[in-house]
Amino acid sequence: MSKNLDTLNNQMSVGQVKTIRTGDHLDYVEMLFSNELSAQLAPLQDGTIQFVVKDSAFKLPNMSCKMERDTIRSLILALKELYSQLNESEEK
């Protein structure tokens, strides 16, 4: 059995982000860190988001946590700030 994650027949490249939707509903977001490691975020019925890191090589235990709205907001704001810093450094 292959230790690589199923990347839809290698359609996803390392570093890419994939979203899966059902109509207008976002089912989940996935980012491929390597051929063995990915992270997924999916909304749950209780208003939280499930964050899961998967390792197909079994070097790390699968990690999972629920993130509440305030945590997600803090994460998004931090990522926006990082993104802004990247744009600023590219312009210099």
C-alpha positions as CSV (number, residue, x, y, z in Angstrom):
1,M,0.0,0.0,0.0
2,S,1.3,3.5,-0.9
3,K,2.2,5.8,1.9
4,N,1.4,8.8,-0.2
5,L,-1.9,10.6,0.4
6,D,-4.5,10.3,-2.3
7,T,-4.0,13.5,-4.2
8,L,-6.7,12.9,-6.7
9,N,-4.3,11.0,-9.0
10,N,-1.6,13.6,-8.2
11,Q,-3.7,16.5,-9.4
12,M,-2.7,18.5,-6.3
13,S,0.9,19.8,-6.0
14,V,2.7,20.4,-2.7
15,G,1.6,23.9,-1.4
16,Q,-1.7,24.0,-3.2
17,V,-5.0,24.6,-1.5
18,K,-8.1,22.8,-2.6
19,T,-11.7,23.6,-1.7
20,I,-14.6,21.2,-2.0
21,R,-18.1,22.6,-2.3
22,T,-21.6,21.4,-2.6
23,G,-23.4,24.2,-4.4
24,D,-22.8,27.3,-2.3
25,H,-21.8,25.4,0.8
26,L,-18.0,25.0,1.5
27,D,-17.5,21.4,2.6
28,Y,-13.8,21.7,3.4
29,V,-10.5,23.3,2.6
30,E,-7.3,21.2,2.3
31,M,-3.6,22.1,1.9
32,L,-1.0,19.7,0.8
33,F,2.3,20.2,2.8
34,S,4.1,17.1,1.3
35,N,3.1,13.9,-0.4
36,E,2.6,12.5,3.1
37,L,1.2,15.4,5.0
38,S,-2.0,17.5,4.6
39,A,-4.2,19.7,6.7
40,Q,-8.0,20.0,6.3
41,L,-10.5,22.5,7.8
42,A,-14.2,21.6,7.7
43,P,-17.2,23.4,9.2
44,L,-19.2,21.4,11.8
45,Q,-22.9,21.6,12.6
46,D,-22.1,23.1,16.1
47,G,-20.6,26.2,14.6
48,T,-17.0,25.3,15.0
49,I,-14.4,24.2,12.4
50,Q,-12.6,20.9,12.6
51,F,-8.9,21.2,11.9
52,V,-7.2,17.9,11.1
53,V,-3.5,17.2,10.1
54,K,-3.1,13.9,8.4
55,D,0.2,12.0,8.0
56,S,0.0,9.0,5.7
57,A,3.6,7.9,6.6
58,F,2.5,7.5,10.2
59,K,5.6,9.4,11.5
60,L,3.2,11.8,13.4
61,P,0.0,11.0,15.1
62,N,-3.0,12.4,13.4
63,M,-3.9,15.7,15.1
64,S,-7.3,17.1,15.3
65,C,-9.0,20.0,17.1
66,K,-12.2,22.1,17.0
67,M,-11.7,25.8,16.5
68,E,-14.3,28.3,17.7
69,R,-15.2,31.5,15.9
70,D,-12.8,33.7,17.9
71,T,-9.9,31.3,17.3
72,I,-10.6,31.3,13.5
73,R,-10.9,35.1,13.5
74,S,-7.5,35.4,15.2
75,L,-5.9,33.0,12.8
76,I,-7.3,34.8,9.7
77,L,-6.1,38.2,11.1
78,A,-2.7,36.8,11.7
79,L,-2.5,35.3,8.2
80,K,-3.7,38.6,6.7
81,E,-0.9,40.4,8.6
82,L,1.7,37.9,7.4
83,Y,0.4,38.3,3.8
84,S,0.6,42.1,4.1
85,Q,4.2,41.9,5.2
86,L,5.0,39.7,2.2
87,N,3.4,42.2,-0.2
88,E,5.3,45.1,1.5
89,S,8.7,43.2,1.2
90,E,8.0,42.4,-2.5
91,E,7.4,46.1,-3.3
92,K,10.7,47.2,-1.8
